């Protein structure tokens, strides 16, 4: 029996006078307690650790400001119902949201115990298909809810389906059942866990008293069956926030052949503040355990970063930098610190964070592709030392050192680590990790240690980014999503556009760089000035030459690089001239027209075969009975149709005395009945399919000239807004759209399909044959490639724009698959961060014809004539707050913001440095 709130009150598990508060909690969150666990509670103990975990209290109705309905971001990373894909190589699969007991600190307390509580067969099939289509997925974690509450038959079916997926290596099952309801762990359940894959079970236990004789027998059944068992524990105030209690728990688990796996810091679920300890207190408990129990008994103390950024270890670090920056200090189990020599690489490297005082130091904080790309760009520009600071990772450290930078291992938000990295003499710190809070904390700590240091921040929230930039001196903040969205949107509008940006500010008009052939634009033989007026764009290069004069003649076959607003660029493209706004464009060279690309509708092959058989039967019957009746084709056709569509004869009948005629008529009736039944069956099936598709938020579309956006996450949302600002028709495909996107679709009247764009059925609904372009912006690189390949199969000439994480992978896809509009977020952002390291107005980089140029803007000081940098190319200015093209520095006026382009060759060759350029720039303002 399962006890609910009323049962707990009747059993005396709730103190007198608390009945109403318990009922109020039960209306807000699920309440359940197994008879087995209830028997462990001592009602006389007001601080009973079992009761504290499962008996509701009024404290749960008090939500702290920092608490969240979805504390670890399941919804953000959920491409399908029941599936969470947060890490590339593993997914969570939640077949049920039912548990034998409901923990009062549960991270999913907003959803567990509520309907729908089970994934149906169709939803499970979609989940299996999602996993099957992604070879990078190596591990599936069954959670929920508690998978062990399912019948053994259902568990066996789930493991059987997963076991057939070749690229899976491990299936992990997280459960409370062996502890909370051990009688469920029967021989049938253990047998259901048999699989060709490695199956691991993770049991949840928080207190030694939970390890009863029944729990020990349940665990023993799993262990004897050869199933490896791990444990996870949540650190809970008033339950187990004591090293002695955890020591007893972990020792007993190891004795039962269960390896303690995770010690979780309690999540920020609503109404759970009374359970959470401080992180410092948790670290002190873990530090005390280190000296008391063996390594077998030591779990990893972890925190799930709020918002869905993943799980990270937060245990105390036994090693830190020595105070003099030379070597390390290591703390033993008793808390005594001991010196340890410097790393060999640090001693042998000629330049490092403390090796030389001649050149400025730039510190990059981060451990992903963006940090690596930024460090690579900084190292290539010379004139400064580059230090990359991140948590210990040997592979990442080697990659950093191969660039010529120095890697410093340690916690970024530690004064000791920052000091060892050389923060006191650094000119800039670039905090580029995926953790917004860590970035801000690290840079503020760096500013405490070095008040003159320049700060460059990566932040997810662009509104917060702007507020930080406005309130923190000498600081630049960049949102990767909005920075890269401009390029994806620009390429979607004009496939020849290779870089987009918003100017004069991050919410300004969408502008971009594109390539043109002079003759195709109708400007062959014109002068540069005439061509710019005709195109309403700046021509920044002709056949790679940027040293241009107004009277330069442009050859008809010259290849141009132009810059301007996207609206003007689209109109200047040869395939767009004369096309109505929003209509399908006329064909451009190498692109088939949409009319030519339109394909015949696809019919169900079974229905086609049935129709063919019916036609053969009708024709044969007409031929035979025409000869029988001798009354002509019309009578024979009438008789055959009437006989096949009804049971019996009409006013024309066969000769009853001729058995051949009677048999032929009978066969017609049987054929007609059979074929009619089959047509009805398949027709009903198709109607059911159509109804199901519409229930999923899918429907066939009949747009023309539209842009298909696959993925409405942070980058996708930015792309959608930019494309809508250009007045474009959109079809957005997103498996789990958030309410903001749904509301935007209603307000701005674009089509929103709730589906998986990698499925052929979903792409078929998007009318790809009449689409202008498709943009794949999901968080998974291979999924974006799959979408683009599926779209190409339906419309080979339609441009596809892909988001790919790493620059080298993006280049490989462009090279091997021919998707030239493939962009890496890290590659787009890294040059911007490099420029921001010394220039507040840096806007990134463009490259063409083997040349690289930095983009930057600056505000002209009052009453000063501008002194343009050598070889600088003026692109645009603000005039009365509006965007305007410009090509003459002499026409600039004070207070205007100018966008310029600077060659990077001198910095690459070491003939100039960022430091010197920064000084010249400041002097010219």
C-alpha positions in Angstrom: 0.0 0.0 0.0 1.1 3.6 -0.8 0.4 6.2 1.9 -0.9 9.6 0.8 -1.2 12.8 2.8 -4.4 11.6 4.6 -2.9 8.3 5.4 0.2 9.9 6.9 -2.1 12.1 9.1 -4.1 9.0 10.2 -1.0 7.0 11.0 0.3 9.7 13.3 3.4 10.5 11.0 2.4 14.1 11.1 2.4 16.2 14.2 -0.9 17.2 15.7 -2.2 20.5 14.3 -0.3 20.3 11.0 -3.2 18.6 9.1 -4.1 21.7 7.1 -0.6 22.6 6.0 0.0 19.0 4.9 -3.1 19.1 2.7 -2.0 22.4 1.2 1.3 21.0 0.3 -0.4 17.9 -1.2 -2.4 20.2 -3.5 0.8 21.7 -4.8 3.2 18.7 -5.0 2.8 14.9 -5.2 2.9 13.1 -1.9 3.5 9.3 -1.5 5.3 7.0 0.9 5.6 3.3 0.7 4.5 1.1 3.6 8.1 -0.2 3.8 9.6 3.3 4.3 6.8 4.4 6.6 7.8 1.5 9.0 11.2 3.0 9.4 10.0 6.4 10.7 10.0 7.0 14.5 7.0 9.3 15.1 8.4 10.3 18.5 11.5 11.7 16.8 10.8 15.3 15.6 14.1 15.1 13.6 13.7 11.7 12.2 15.9 11.6 9.0 13.4 9.3 7.1 10.4 11.5 7.9 12.4 14.6 6.9 12.8 13.2 3.4 9.2 12.1 2.7 6.7 13.7 5.1 5.5 17.1 3.8 6.0 20.4 5.7 4.7 23.9 5.2 8.2 25.0 4.4 7.7 23.6 0.9 5.2 26.4 0.2 7.9 29.0 0.6 9.8 29.4 -2.6 13.1 31.3 -2.5 13.8 33.8 -5.3 16.6 31.7 -6.7 14.5 28.5 -6.9 13.2 27.2 -10.2 10.4 25.0 -11.5 13.0 23.2 -13.7 16.2 23.7 -11.8 18.5 21.7 -14.1 17.0 22.8 -17.4 15.4 19.5 -18.5 12.9 21.4 -20.7 15.6 23.4 -22.4 17.4 20.2 -23.6 14.3 18.1 -24.3 13.9 17.6 -28.1 11.0 15.1 -27.6 8.6 14.2 -24.7 10.5 12.0 -22.3 13.9 12.7 -23.8 16.6 15.0 -22.4 19.8 15.4 -24.5 22.1 17.7 -22.5 25.4 16.0 -23.2 26.5 14.9 -26.7 27.1 11.2 -25.8 24.2 10.5 -23.5 20.5 11.1 -23.2 18.0 10.8 -20.4 14.9 8.7 -21.2 12.0 9.1 -18.8 9.5 6.3 -19.5 7.4 7.1 -16.4 7.0 10.0 -13.9 5.7 7.8 -11.1 7.8 6.9 -8.0 7.2 4.6 -5.1 8.0 7.5 -2.8 8.1 11.2 -3.5 11.1 12.9 -2.0 10.4 16.4 -0.6 13.6 17.7 -2.2 13.0 16.2 -5.7 14.4 18.2 -8.6 11.4 17.1 -10.7 8.8 17.7 -8.0 6.8 20.0 -10.4 6.1 17.1 -12.8 6.4 13.7 -11.0 3.2 12.1 -10.0 1.1 14.2 -12.5 -0.5 13.1 -15.7 0.5 12.0 -18.3 2.6 9.7 -16.1 3.7 7.2 -18.7 5.2 7.5 -22.2 3.0 5.6 -24.6 4.2 3.3 -27.4 4.2 6.1 -30.0 6.2 8.4 -27.8 8.7 5.6 -26.9 9.0 4.8 -30.6 9.9 8.4 -31.3 12.4 8.4 -28.5 14.1 5.2 -29.9 14.1 6.7 -33.4 15.8 9.9 -32.0 18.5 7.8 -30.3 18.9 5.5 -33.4 19.5 8.5 -35.7 22.3 9.9 -33.5 25.4 7.8 -33.5 27.2 10.1 -31.0 24.8 8.8 -28.3 26.7 6.1 -26.3 24.7 5.9 -23.1 21.0 6.0 -22.3 20.0 6.8 -18.7 16.5 5.6 -17.7 15.1 7.9 -15.0 11.9 9.7 -14.4 10.1 9.0 -12.1 11.4 5.6 -11.2 11.7 3.0 -14.0 11.5 0.1 -11.6 7.9 0.8 -10.9 7.1 -0.4 -14.4 6.1 -4.1 -14.9 9.1 -6.3 -15.7 7.5 -6.9 -19.1 7.7 -3.2 -19.9 11.2 -2.9 -18.6 12.3 -5.8 -20.7 10.6 -4.2 -23.8 12.4 -0.9 -23.3 15.8 -2.6 -22.7 15.2 -4.8 -25.7 14.5 -1.9 -28.0 17.6 0.0 -26.8 19.7 -3.2 -27.0 19.0 -3.3 -30.8 20.6 0.2 -31.3 24.2 -0.7 -32.4 26.0 2.5 -31.3 24.8 2.3 -27.7 27.3 1.0 -25.2 25.7 1.5 -21.8 22.2 1.6 -20.3 22.0 3.1 -16.9 18.9 2.8 -14.6 18.4 5.3 -11.7 16.0 4.0 -9.1 14.8 4.3 -5.5 12.9 1.0 -5.5 15.6 -1.3 -4.0 15.7 1.0 -1.0 12.1 2.3 -0.8 10.2 -0.8 -1.9 12.6 -3.7 -2.1 9.9 -6.3 -2.6 9.6 -5.1 -6.2 13.1 -6.4 -7.0 12.0 -9.9 -7.9 13.7 -12.5 -10.1 11.4 -11.4 -12.9 12.6 -7.8 -12.7 16.2 -8.9 -12.5 15.7 -11.1 -15.6 14.1 -8.1 -17.4 17.5 -6.3 -17.1 19.2 -8.8 -19.3 20.6 -7.0 -22.4 23.4 -7.2 -24.9 24.4 -3.8 -23.7 26.1 -3.1 -20.4 23.3 -2.4 -17.8 24.2 -0.4 -14.7 21.9 0.3 -11.8 22.2 3.4 -9.7 20.3 3.3 -6.4 19.4 6.4 -4.4 20.2 6.2 -0.6 20.6 9.1 1.8 20.9 7.7 5.3 22.3 4.5 6.8 18.9 3.6 8.3 17.6 3.1 4.7 19.9 0.1 4.2 17.5 -2.4 5.8 17.7 -6.2 5.5 15.1 -6.0 2.7 17.2 -3.4 0.8 20.3 -5.5 1.3 18.5 -8.6 -0.2 17.3 -6.5 -3.2 20.8 -5.2 -3.9 22.2 -8.7 -3.5 19.8 -10.0 -6.2 21.1 -7.4 -8.6 24.8 -8.0 -7.8 24.5 -11.8 -8.0 23.0 -11.3 -11.5 26.2 -9.6 -12.6 24.7 -6.1 -12.7 27.1 -3.4 -11.5 25.4 -1.2 -8.9 26.3 2.4 -8.0 24.7 4.8 -5.6 23.8 8.4 -5.5 23.1 10.5 -2.4 21.8 14.1 -2.0 23.4 16.2 0.7 20.5 17.3 2.9 20.5 19.6 5.9 19.2 17.8 8.9 19.4 14.4 7.3 23.0 13.6 6.4 25.0 16.8 6.6 27.5 15.2 8.9 30.7 13.4 7.9 30.0 10.5 10.4 26.6 9.8 8.9 27.9 9.8 5.4 30.9 7.7 6.4 28.5 5.0 7.8 26.3 5.2 4.7 29.2 4.9 2.2 31.0 2.1 4.1 27.8 0.0 4.3 27.2 0.6 0.5 30.7 -0.6 -0.4 30.3 -3.6 1.8 27.1 -4.5 -0.2 29.3 -4.1 -3.4 27.7 -0.7 -4.3 30.2 2.0 -5.4 29.2 5.5 -4.1 29.0 7.5 -7.4 27.6 11.0 -6.8 27.0 13.1 -3.7 24.7 15.8 -5.1 24.4 19.3 -3.8 20.7 19.8 -3.4 19.1 21.4 -6.5 17.3 24.8 -6.6 13.8 23.2 -6.8 11.0 25.3 -5.5 10.2 25.0 -1.8 13.5 23.1 -0.9 15.6 25.8 0.7 15.3 24.2 4.1 17.2 21.1 2.7 20.1 22.9 1.1 23.5 23.3 2.9 26.0 25.9 1.8 28.6 24.8 -0.8 31.4 25.7 1.6 29.8 23.5 4.3 29.5 20.6 1.8 33.1 21.0 0.8 34.1 20.8 4.5 32.2 17.6 4.9 33.8 16.1 1.8 37.2 17.2 3.1 36.6 15.5 6.4 35.5 12.3 4.6 38.8 12.3 2.6 40.8 11.5 5.8 38.3 9.0 7.2 37.3 6.6 4.4 39.1 4.9 1.5 38.8 6.0 -2.1 36.2 3.2 -2.7 33.8 5.0 -0.3 34.4 8.5 -1.8 31.6 9.7 -4.2 32.1 12.8 -6.4 30.6 15.9 -4.9 28.7 17.5 -7.8 26.4 20.5 -8.6 24.0 20.6 -11.5 24.4 24.2 -12.7 20.9 25.9 -12.7 19.5 26.4 -16.2 20.7 23.2 -17.8 24.4 23.8 -18.1 25.4 20.4 -16.8 26.9 18.7 -13.8 30.3 19.8 -12.4 32.4 18.6 -9.5 32.6 21.1 -6.7 34.6 19.1 -4.1 37.4 20.8 -2.2 40.7 21.1 -4.1 43.7 19.7 -2.4 46.2 21.7 -4.5 46.7 25.4 -5.1 49.3 27.8 -6.4 52.2 28.7 -4.1 52.1 32.3 -2.9 55.2 33.2 -4.9 53.7 31.8 -8.1 56.5 29.1 -8.3 55.0 25.7 -7.9 52.1 24.4 -5.9 50.9 23.8 -2.3 49.3 20.5 -1.6 47.0 19.8 1.4 47.0 16.4 3.0 44.1 14.6 4.8 45.0 16.4 8.1 44.8 19.8 6.5 48.6 20.4 6.5 50.0 22.1 3.4 53.1 20.9 1.6 55.1 22.5 -1.3 55.2 20.8 -4.7 57.6 21.8 -7.6 56.4 23.7 -10.7 55.2 21.8 -13.7 58.0 20.8 -16.1 56.2 22.5 -19.1 56.0 25.8 -17.1 59.7 25.6 -16.2 60.9 24.9 -19.8 58.6 27.4 -21.6 60.4 30.5 -22.6 57.4 32.7 -21.9 54.7 32.2 -19.4 52.5 34.0 -16.9 55.4 34.8 -14.7 58.3 34.3 -17.1 58.8 37.8 -18.5 57.7 41.3 -17.7 58.3 42.8 -21.2 55.1 42.0 -23.0 51.5 42.4 -21.7 49.6 39.3 -20.5 46.1 38.3 -21.8 44.2 35.7 -19.8 41.6 33.6 -21.4 39.2 31.7 -19.1 37.3 28.8 -20.6 37.7 25.2 -21.6 35.8 24.8 -24.9 36.2 25.4 -28.6 35.6 29.2 -28.2 38.4 29.6 -25.6 40.7 27.5 -27.8 39.9 29.5 -31.0 40.3 32.8 -29.1 43.7 31.8 -27.7 44.7 30.7 -31.2 43.8 34.1 -32.7 45.6 36.0 -29.9 48.7 33.9 -30.3 48.8 34.6 -34.0 48.8 38.4 -33.5 52.0 38.5 -31.4 53.2 41.2 -29.0 51.7 39.7 -25.9 51.6 36.5 -23.7 48.5 34.4 -23.8 47.5 32.4 -20.7 44.5 30.0 -20.7 43.0 29.3 -17.3 40.7 26.4 -16.8 40.2 23.3 -14.6 42.7 20.5 -15.1 42.2 18.7 -18.4 45.4 17.1 -19.9 44.0 17.0 -23.5 42.9 20.6 -23.4 46.2 21.6 -21.8 48.1 20.0 -24.7 45.9 21.7 -27.2 46.6 25.1 -25.6 50.3 24.6 -25.4 50.4 23.5 -29.0 49.1 27.0 -29.9 52.1 28.6 -28.1 50.0 29.7 -25.1 50.5 28.8 -21.4 47.9 26.6 -19.7 47.2 27.2 -16.0 45.1 24.5 -14.2 42.8 25.6 -11.4 39.5 26.9 -10.4 39.0 30.2 -12.3 37.1 32.0 -9.5 40.0 31.5 -7.1 42.3 34.4 -6.2 45.2 32.0 -5.9 44.7 30.6 -9.4 44.3 34.1 -10.9 47.5 35.2 -9.2 49.4 32.3 -10.6 48.0 33.1 -14.1 49.6 36.6 -13.8 46.4 38.6 -13.3 48.2 41.4 -11.4 50.1 42.4 -14.6 47.6 41.3 -17.2 46.0 43.9 -19.4 42.9 41.9 -20.3 41.0 39.0 -19.0 38.5 37.3 -21.3 36.0 35.1 -19.5 34.5 32.8 -22.1 33.2 29.8 -20.3 29.6 28.6 -20.8 28.8 29.6 -17.2 27.6 33.2 -17.1 27.9 33.4 -13.3 31.4 32.0 -13.3 32.5 34.4 -16.0 31.2 37.4 -14.0 32.6 36.2 -10.7 36.0 35.5 -12.2 36.3 38.9 -13.8 35.2 40.8 -10.8 37.7 39.0 -8.7 40.4 39.8 -11.3 39.3 43.5 -11.1 39.8 43.3 -7.3 43.3 42.0 -7.8 44.1 44.4 -10.7 41.9 47.5 -10.9 43.3 48.5 -14.3 42.6 45.2 -16.1 40.2 45.3 -19.0 37.3 42.9 -18.8 35.7 40.9 -21.7 32.8 38.7 -20.9 30.7 36.1 -22.6 27.1 36.2 -21.4 24.0 34.3 -22.6 21.5 36.9 -21.7 22.0 39.9 -24.0 19.9 42.3 -21.9 22.1 41.5 -18.9 25.1 41.8 -21.1 24.2 45.4 -22.1 23.5 46.4 -18.5 26.8 45.0 -17.3 28.6 46.9 -20.1 26.8 50.1 -19.2 27.6 49.9 -15.5 31.1 48.3 -15.4 34.0 50.5 -16.6 36.4 49.3 -19.3 34.2 46.2 -19.9 32.8 44.6 -23.1 30.2 41.9 -23.0 29.1 39.7 -25.9 26.2 37.3 -26.3 27.3 34.6 -28.7 23.8 33.8 -29.8 23.0 37.3 -31.0 26.4 37.9 -32.4 26.3 34.9 -34.6 22.5 35.2 -35.5 23.3 38.1 -37.8 25.5 36.0 -40.0 23.1 33.1 -40.2 20.2 35.4 -41.0 22.2 37.3 -43.6 23.2 34.1 -45.4 19.6 32.9 -45.3 18.5 36.0 -47.0 21.4 36.1 -49.5 23.5 32.9 -49.8 26.4 34.9 -51.2 26.6 36.9 -47.9 29.5 35.5 -45.8 29.3 37.8 -42.8 26.5 39.7 -41.2 26.4 42.2 -38.4 24.0 44.8 -36.9 25.2 48.4 -37.0 25.3 50.9 -35.4 24.4 48.8 -32.3 23.5 45.2 -31.5 19.8 46.0 -32.2 20.5 48.0 -35.3 19.8 47.3 -39.0 21.1 44.0 -40.4 24.1 44.6 -42.7 26.5 42.3 -44.3 29.3 41.5 -46.7 28.5 39.6 -49.9 30.1 38.7 -53.2 28.9 39.9 -56.7 29.9 39.6 -60.3 29.8 43.0 -61.9 28.1 41.9 -65.2 25.4 40.0 -63.3 24.6 43.2 -61.4 24.5 45.4 -64.5 27.5 47.5 -63.5 30.2 46.2 -65.8 32.2 49.1 -67.3 31.0 51.6 -64.6 33.2 53.5 -62.3 33.4 52.6 -58.7 31.3 55.7 -57.6 28.7 54.9 -60.2 28.5 51.2 -59.3 28.1 52.1 -55.6 25.2 54.4 -56.3 23.6 51.7 -58.5 24.0 49.0 -55.9 23.3 51.3 -52.8 26.3 49.5 -51.3 30.0 50.0 -50.5 32.3 48.2 -52.9 35.3 47.3 -50.6 37.2 45.1 -53.0 37.5 44.4 -56.8 39.2 41.1 -57.6 40.7 41.2 -54.1 42.1 44.7 -54.4 41.0 47.1 -51.7 43.1 50.1 -52.9 40.3 51.7 -54.9 39.5 55.2 -56.2 36.2 56.6 -57.1 37.1 56.7 -60.8 38.3 53.0 -60.8 36.7 51.2 -63.8 35.0 47.9 -63.0 35.5 45.1 -65.6 32.3 43.1 -66.4 33.8 39.9 -65.0 35.3 41.4 -61.9 34.4 39.8 -58.6 33.3 42.3 -56.1 33.0 42.3 -52.3 30.2 44.6 -51.3 28.9 45.8 -47.9 25.5 47.3 -47.2 22.2 46.8 -45.6 20.6 43.4 -46.3 17.6 45.0 -47.9 19.8 46.7 -50.5 22.0 43.6 -50.9 19.0 41.4 -51.7 17.8 43.9 -54.3 21.2 44.0 -55.9 21.5 40.3 -56.3 20.8 39.4 -59.9 18.3 36.6 -59.1 16.3 39.0 -56.9 15.8 41.9 -59.4 12.2 42.1 -60.3 11.0 39.6 -57.8 8.1 40.8 -55.6 8.9 41.0 -51.9 8.4 37.7 -50.2 7.7 35.9 -53.5 9.8 33.1 -54.7 12.9 34.5 -56.5 13.6 34.1 -60.1 16.3 31.5 -61.0 19.9 32.6 -60.6 22.8 30.9 -62.4 23.2 27.4 -61.1 19.8 27.5 -59.4 16.7 25.8 -60.8 13.4 27.8 -60.6 10.9 26.8 -58.0 8.5 25.8 -60.8 11.1 23.4 -62.2 11.8 22.1 -58.7 8.2 21.3 -58.0 7.7 17.5 -57.8 4.7 15.4 -58.4 2.8 14.5 -55.2 3.8 11.3 -53.5 1.2 8.6 -53.3 0.9 5.7 -50.9 2.5 2.7 -52.8 0.0 0.2 -51.4 -2.9 2.3 -52.6 -1.3 2.6 -56.0 -1.0 -1.2 -56.3 -4.6 -1.7 -55.1 -5.8 0.8 -57.7 -3.8 -1.0 -60.4 -5.3 -4.4 -59.4 -8.8 -2.9 -59.4 -8.3 -1.4 -62.8 -7.1 -4.8 -64.2 -10.1 -6.6 -62.7 -12.5 -4.0 -64.2 -11.0 -4.0 -67.6 -10.9 -7.8 -67.7 -14.5 -8.0 -66.5 -15.7 -5.5 -69.1 -13.9 -7.4 -71.9 -15.4 -10.7 -70.8 -19.0 -9.6 -70.2 -19.1 -7.5 -73.4 -18.6 -10.8 -75.3 -21.2 -12.5 -73.1 -24.0 -9.9 -73.3 -23.3 -8.9 -76.9 -24.8 -5.5 -76.0 -21.8 -3.4 -76.2 -19.1 -1.9 -73.9 -21.5 0.3 -72.0 -23.7 -2.5 -70.8 -20.7 -4.6 -69.9 -19.1 -1.7 -68.0 -22.4 -1.0 -66.2 -22.7 -4.7 -65.1 -19.1 -5.0 -63.9 -19.2 -1.7 -61.9 -22.6 -2.6 -60.4 -21.5 -6.1 -59.5 -18.2 -5.0 -57.9 -19.6 -2.2 -55.9 -22.8 -4.0 -54.6 -23.5 -7.6 -53.5 -25.8 -9.0 -56.2 -26.9 -8.0 -59.6 -28.8 -5.1 -61.0 -31.2 -5.0 -63.9 -28.6 -6.9 -66.0 -27.9 -10.4 -64.9 -25.7 -13.3 -66.2 -27.2 -16.4 -67.6 -27.9 -18.7 -64.6 -27.7 -21.7 -66.9 -24.1 -20.9 -67.9 -21.8 -21.8 -64.9 -18.9 -19.9 -66.4 -20.9 -16.6 -66.4 -22.1 -17.2 -62.9 -18.6 -18.0 -61.6 -17.2 -14.9 -63.3 -19.9 -12.8 -61.7 -19.2 -14.3 -58.3 -15.5 -13.6 -58.7 -16.3 -10.0 -59.6 -18.4 -9.7 -56.4 -15.6 -11.2 -54.3 -13.0 -9.0 -55.9 -15.1 -5.9 -55.5 -15.8 -6.6 -51.8 -12.2 -7.4 -51.1 -10.8 -4.3 -52.9 -13.5 -2.0 -51.4 -12.6 -3.3 -47.9 -8.9 -2.8 -48.5 -9.5 0.7 -49.9 -11.5 1.6 -46.8 -8.9 0.2 -44.4 -6.0 2.1 -46.0 -8.1 5.2 -46.4 -8.9 5.1 -42.7 -5.2 4.6 -41.9 -4.3 7.6 -43.9 -6.9 9.7 -42.3 -5.7 8.6 -38.9 -2.2 9.5 -39.9 -3.3 13.0 -41.0 -5.2 13.5 -37.8 -2.1 12.4 -35.7 0.2 14.7 -37.7 -2.2 17.7 -37.0 -2.4 16.7 -33.3 1.4 16.9 -33.2 1.3 20.5 -34.4 2.3 19.5 -37.9 0.4 20.4 -41.1 1.2 20.7 -44.8 2.2 24.2 -45.8 1.8 26.0 -49.1 4.1 29.0 -48.6 6.3 30.1 -51.5 9.6 32.0 -51.2 9.8 31.3 -47.5 12.8 30.6 -45.3 12.7 27.4 -43.1 14.4 27.8 -39.7 15.1 24.5 -37.9 15.7 25.1 -34.2 14.3 28.0 -32.2 16.9 28.1 -29.3 19.0 31.1 -28.4 20.5 31.5 -31.8 17.4 30.5 -33.7 15.3 33.1 -31.8 17.7 35.8 -32.9 17.6 34.6 -36.5 13.8 34.6 -36.5 13.6 38.2 -35.2 16.1 39.4 -37.8 14.3 37.7 -40.7 11.0 39.0 -39.5 12.5 42.5 -39.4 13.2 42.0 -43.1 9.6 41.1 -43.8 10.3 37.5 -44.8 7.9 34.6 -44.6 9.1 32.0 -42.2 8.4 28.4 -41.4 10.0 27.5 -38.0 10.5 23.8 -37.1 11.1 23.1 -33.4 10.4 19.9 -31.5 9.7 21.6 -28.2 9.0 25.3 -28.7 9.0 27.5 -25.6 6.0 29.7 -24.9 7.8 32.8 -26.1 8.2 31.3 -29.6 4.6 30.2 -29.7 3.4 33.7 -28.7 5.8 35.3 -31.3 4.4 33.0 -34.0 0.9 34.1 -33.2 1.8 37.8 -33.1 4.0 37.9 -36.2 2.0 35.2 -38.1 4.7 32.8 -39.1 4.2 29.1 -39.4 5.5 27.0 -36.4 5.7 23.3 -36.8 6.2 21.2 -33.7 8.3 18.4 -35.0 11.8 16.9 -35.7 13.2 18.5 -38.8 15.5 15.5 -39.4 12.4 13.3 -40.2 11.5 13.1 -43.8 7.8 13.5 -42.9 8.4 16.9 -41.3 10.5 18.2 -44.2 7.8 17.1 -46.6 5.3 19.4 -44.8 7.5 22.5 -45.3 7.0 22.8 -49.1 10.7 22.7 -49.6 10.4 22.9 -53.4 9.2 26.5 -53.1 11.4 27.6 -50.3 14.0 30.3 -50.5 16.5 28.7 -48.1 16.7 26.5 -45.0 18.7 27.3 -41.8 19.7 24.4 -39.5 20.4 25.8 -36.0 19.9 23.0 -33.5 22.4 22.3 -30.8 23.6 19.1 -32.4 26.0 19.3 -35.4 25.1 16.0 -36.9 21.4 16.8 -36.6 22.0 20.0 -38.6 23.9 18.1 -41.2 21.1 15.5 -41.4 18.5 18.3 -41.8 20.6 19.9 -44.6 21.1 16.6 -46.4 17.4 15.8 -46.2 16.5 19.2 -47.6 19.0 18.8 -50.4 17.4 15.4 -51.4 14.1 17.3 -51.9 15.5 20.5 -53.4 19.1 20.2 -54.6 19.4 23.9 -55.6 18.1 25.4 -52.4 20.7 27.0 -50.2 21.2 25.4 -46.8 22.8 27.3 -43.9 24.3 25.2 -41.1 25.4 25.9 -37.6 28.4 23.8 -36.6 30.2 24.2 -33.3 33.9 23.8 -34.3 35.5 25.7 -37.2 37.5 22.7 -38.5 34.4 20.5 -38.6 32.5 23.3 -40.3 35.2 23.6 -43.0 35.2 19.8 -43.5 31.4 19.7 -44.0 31.7 22.6 -46.5 34.5 20.9 -48.3 33.0 17.3 -48.5 29.3 18.0 -48.7 29.4 21.2 -50.6 27.5 23.3 -48.0 29.4 26.5 -48.4 27.2 28.5 -46.0 28.4 26.6 -43.0 29.4 28.7 -40.0 30.9 27.9 -36.6 29.7 30.0 -33.7 33.1 29.8 -32.1 34.9 30.9 -35.3 32.5 33.9 -35.7 32.9 35.0 -32.1 36.6 34.3 -31.4 37.9 37.2 -33.6 35.4 39.6 -32.0 36.7 38.6 -28.5 40.2 39.1 -29.7 39.5 42.6 -30.9 37.5 43.4 -27.7 40.6 42.5 -25.7 42.0 45.9 -26.6 39.2 47.8 -28.5 35.8 48.4 -27.1 34.3 48.8 -30.5 35.6 45.6 -32.1 33.0 43.9 -34.3 34.9 40.8 -35.5 36.6 39.9 -38.7 36.0 39.3 -42.4 38.2 37.4 -44.8 38.2 37.3 -48.6 40.8 36.8 -51.4 43.3 35.4 -48.9 43.2 38.6 -46.8 41.9 39.2 -43.3 40.4 42.4 -42.0 39.3 43.5 -38.5 36.0 45.3 -38.2 35.6 48.0 -35.6 33.6 51.0 -34.7 34.4 54.2 -32.7 32.7 57.3 -31.7 34.3 60.5 -33.0 35.2 62.9 -30.2 33.7 66.3 -30.1 35.7 69.1 -31.9 38.4 66.6 -33.2 39.2 65.8 -36.8 39.4 62.1 -37.2 42.9 60.5 -37.7 42.1 57.3 -39.5 44.5 54.4 -39.0 46.8 53.6 -41.9 45.1 51.5 -44.6 41.7 51.7 -42.8 38.6 51.5 -45.0 35.5 53.4 -44.0 32.3 51.5 -44.4 29.4 53.2 -42.7 28.5 55.9 -40.2 25.5 56.9 -38.1 23.7 60.1 -39.4 21.0 61.4 -37.1 20.9 58.0 -35.5 20.4 56.1 -38.8 22.7 53.8 -40.7 24.4 55.4 -43.8 27.2 54.2 -46.0 30.3 56.3 -46.1 33.7 56.2 -47.9 35.5 59.5 -47.0 37.0 60.0 -43.6 37.0 63.8 -44.2 33.2 63.9 -44.3 32.9 62.5 -40.7 31.5 64.8 -38.0 32.0 64.8 -34.3 29.6 62.5 -32.4 29.2 60.1 -35.3 29.9 56.4 -35.0 32.0 55.0 -37.8 32.5 51.4 -38.9 35.9 50.7 -40.4 37.8 47.8 -41.8 41.5 47.2 -41.0 44.0 44.8 -42.6 45.4 42.2 -40.1 48.5 41.4 -42.1 50.8 43.7 -40.1 49.6 42.1 -36.8 50.1 38.6 -38.2 53.6 39.4 -39.4 54.6 41.1 -36.1 55.1 44.5 -37.7 52.4 45.9 -35.4 50.9 44.9 -32.1 47.4 45.3 -30.5 49.0 47.3 -27.7 50.5 49.9 -30.1 47.4 50.0 -32.2 45.3 50.6 -29.0 47.5 53.5 -28.0 47.3 55.1 -31.5 43.5 54.6 -31.5 43.0 56.3 -28.1 45.3 59.2 -29.2 43.3 59.8 -32.4 39.9 60.1 -30.5 
